[in-house]
Amino acid sequence: MATLKRIDSLELDLFLKGIFTQQFAENHFDYEGKVGEVLAIGAYDGERLVGGILMRRRYAHLDIAKLAVARDYRGQRLGTQLIQAAEQVARDRHIINITLSTRSYQAVGFYEKCGYQIYGTLADLPFAGITTTYFVKRLTAK
């Protein structure tokens, strides 16, 4: 019978990647090199960075990990431009779905206006009184 014990995270990660690689091979999935790509787009005022979007690719899926615009630059459509740029990056890579999450004090309405659909919410995450909302947008070819 197996026993459970703590293990170095890097050692375990390599072991698990081996299992997943085997599963992909057995199911004839070809996603070599399409996992873990980190993509970033900055918004600049001259040489000054005033906002940006950070994304991570996982197969035919793109997750928007972070999007923010400096307070003085909000209301100038920079967030919308960053979302549109992310969607173009995704289309260029034949991405099917984009996902993201936001918190109740952030930009729920903004993502809805950008065409993202809510697929879930979790109350009291990451803190009591805060709700995290999860969004998805399925891309179509343009």
C-alpha distance (Angstrom), angle and dihedral (degrees) to the residues before:
residue distance angle dihedral
M1 . . .
A2 3.79 . .
T3 3.79 122.1 .
L4 3.79 128.2 -150.4
K5 3.78 123.4 -125.9
R6 3.78 139.5 154.0
I7 3.80 116.2 -84.5
D8 3.80 136.4 -173.9
S9 3.81 107.1 -88.0
L10 3.81 94.1 -133.8
E11 3.79 92.1 51.9
L12 3.79 91.5 49.5
D13 3.81 92.3 45.2
L14 3.81 91.1 55.8
F15 3.80 91.4 48.1
L16 3.82 92.9 49.4
K17 3.82 92.4 46.3
G18 3.79 87.6 56.5
I19 3.79 91.4 54.7
F20 3.82 92.3 47.8
T21 3.81 91.8 47.2
Q22 3.79 88.9 53.5
Q23 3.81 91.3 49.5
F24 3.80 90.9 51.2
A25 3.79 92.0 49.6
E26 3.82 91.6 48.5
N27 3.81 90.1 51.7
H28 3.82 94.9 43.2
F29 3.80 96.0 -119.0
D30 3.80 114.2 158.2
Y31 3.78 108.6 -157.3
E32 3.78 101.4 134.5
G33 3.78 110.3 159.3
K34 3.80 94.9 3.3
V35 3.77 97.8 102.8
G36 3.76 127.5 86.8
E37 3.80 99.3 10.1
V38 3.81 108.1 154.0
L39 3.79 115.4 -152.4
A40 3.79 126.7 -169.3
I41 3.80 133.8 -175.5
G42 3.79 121.6 -173.7
A43 3.80 128.9 -157.2
Y44 3.79 112.8 -141.3
D45 3.76 137.2 -167.1
G46 3.78 98.0 -157.6
E47 3.80 103.0 -52.3
R48 3.82 94.2 -21.6
L49 3.80 117.8 103.6
V50 3.82 106.8 -134.9
G51 3.79 103.0 166.5
G52 3.74 145.5 -15.0
I53 3.75 151.9 176.5
L54 3.80 127.6 -122.4
M55 3.80 119.4 -161.5
R56 3.79 137.9 179.4
R57 3.78 125.5 -152.5
R58 3.77 121.9 -143.0
Y59 3.80 112.2 177.6
A60 3.84 107.9 -61.1
H61 3.80 91.5 -13.8
L62 3.80 131.1 88.6
D63 3.78 122.6 -160.7
I64 3.78 119.6 -159.8
A65 3.78 100.5 -141.5
K66 3.81 98.5 178.7
L67 3.79 137.8 4.9
A68 3.79 123.7 171.9
V69 3.79 140.3 153.7
A70 3.80 124.0 -158.6
R71 3.80 112.4 -102.7
D72 3.84 94.4 -112.7
Y73 3.83 90.8 55.7
R74 3.81 99.8 48.0
G75 3.78 117.4 115.5
Q76 3.81 92.4 36.2
R77 3.84 95.3 98.2
L78 3.83 93.2 -107.7
G79 3.81 90.6 129.9
T80 3.80 90.6 52.2
Q81 3.80 91.0 47.7
L82 3.81 90.5 50.4
I83 3.83 91.4 50.0
Q84 3.81 90.7 48.7
A85 3.81 90.9 49.0
A86 3.81 90.2 50.0
E87 3.79 90.8 50.7
Q88 3.81 90.5 51.1
V89 3.81 90.7 50.0
A90 3.80 87.7 50.6
R91 3.80 93.6 49.6
D92 3.82 90.3 48.8
R93 3.81 87.6 56.7
H94 3.82 94.6 44.5
I95 3.80 92.4 -113.2
I96 3.80 115.0 174.3
N97 3.82 102.6 -165.5
I98 3.78 136.1 24.4
T99 3.79 118.8 -160.4
L100 3.78 133.8 -174.7
S101 3.76 141.4 159.1
T102 3.78 132.9 -141.2
R103 3.77 136.2 -178.8
S104 3.79 128.3 -116.1
Y105 3.82 92.5 -104.8
Q106 3.80 93.1 50.7
A107 3.81 131.2 56.4
V108 3.81 113.5 -40.1
G109 3.83 93.5 136.6
F110 3.80 92.5 44.9
Y111 3.80 93.3 58.4
E112 3.80 91.6 45.8
K113 3.84 89.0 53.8
C114 3.82 88.2 51.5
G115 3.80 90.1 57.9
Y116 3.80 99.6 -100.9
Q117 3.80 117.4 143.9
I118 3.78 125.3 -142.1
Y119 3.78 112.9 -119.2
G120 3.77 98.3 171.3
T121 3.78 149.0 -6.6
L122 3.78 132.8 -155.1
A123 3.78 120.8 -160.4
D124 3.79 120.4 -143.0
L125 3.80 93.4 21.0
P126 2.99 121.3 162.2
F127 3.82 89.9 -3.6
A128 3.78 137.8 4.8
G129 3.80 110.0 -79.9
I130 3.83 95.0 22.8
T131 3.81 122.9 103.1
T132 3.79 121.9 -156.4
T133 3.81 114.7 -149.1
Y134 3.81 122.0 -158.3
F135 3.80 121.4 -149.3
V136 3.80 136.7 -169.9
K137 3.78 133.8 -171.1
R138 3.78 121.9 -169.3
L139 3.77 111.6 -147.3
T140 3.74 126.1 -139.9
A141 3.79 125.0 -161.8
K142 3.80 116.3 -92.4
